[in-house]
Amino acid sequence: MTHSPDTDPMAALEARVVELESRLAWADDTLSTLGAEIARQQKAIEALRADEKVQTEAIETAVKAGI
């Protein structure tokens, strides 16, 4: 018995696998992009915290000196 591509179970399964592989590749890429962005933002947060600490120490020093 010959099946058309629309009714061939193996063709349908192969198409489904291809679609799932495509979705997985997109999800992997998205996850990688998000991970890189989170790492970038974490570094920015750490830099801001360091700047805040320096500014806080400068203010405390100025207050103690009566400036």
Secondary structure in CASP SS format (residue, H / E / C, confidence):
PFRMAT SS
TARGET T0000
AUTHOR 0000-0000-0000
METHOD secondary structure of the structure
MODEL  1
M C 1.00
T C 1.00
H C 1.00
S C 1.00
P C 1.00
D C 1.00
T C 1.00
D C 1.00
P H 1.00
M H 1.00
A H 1.00
A H 1.00
L H 1.00
E H 1.00
A H 1.00
R H 1.00
V H 1.00
V H 1.00
E H 1.00
L H 1.00
E H 1.00
S H 1.00
R H 1.00
L H 1.00
A H 1.00
W H 1.00
A H 1.00
D H 1.00
D H 1.00
T H 1.00
L H 1.00
S H 1.00
T H 1.00
L H 1.00
G H 1.00
A H 1.00
E H 1.00
I H 1.00
A H 1.00
R H 1.00
Q H 1.00
Q H 1.00
K H 1.00
A H 1.00
I H 1.00
E H 1.00
A H 1.00
L H 1.00
R H 1.00
A H 1.00
D H 1.00
E H 1.00
K H 1.00
V H 1.00
Q H 1.00
T H 1.00
E H 1.00
A H 1.00
I H 1.00
E H 1.00
T H 1.00
A H 1.00
V H 1.00
K H 1.00
A H 1.00
G C 1.00
I C 1.00
END
